[in-house]
């Protein structure tokens, strides 16, 4: 076994960390584990399916329930892909019709100001 930092073969055991054997190099005093497994992610197929579901109008939490992928992971993936897209050139013509999402608000005050409606 070699030290991944300096390449020395003079290493010794140095306890366990998260259930894996920890080693220390006697030359550079760096600690490392013998077998390193990179973090596991989702396959490209699942990422593509989640993206298609989002583009077809499904919400993040609904995709989470269907695919079992956490909604923040899906949001992060959509943001990453959005950053790769080219910027849209500005239009010189202002459109006559615009689209807005539905939004309801309550402006005003409550009719009752005391207890259960009694004044």
ABEGO torsion letter per residue (X at the ends): XBBAAAGBABBBBBEBBGGBBBBBBAAAGBBBBABBBBBBBBBAAAAAAAAAAAAAGBBAAAAAAAAGBBAAAAAAAAAAAAAABBBBBBBABBBABBBBBBBBBBBEBBABABEAGBX
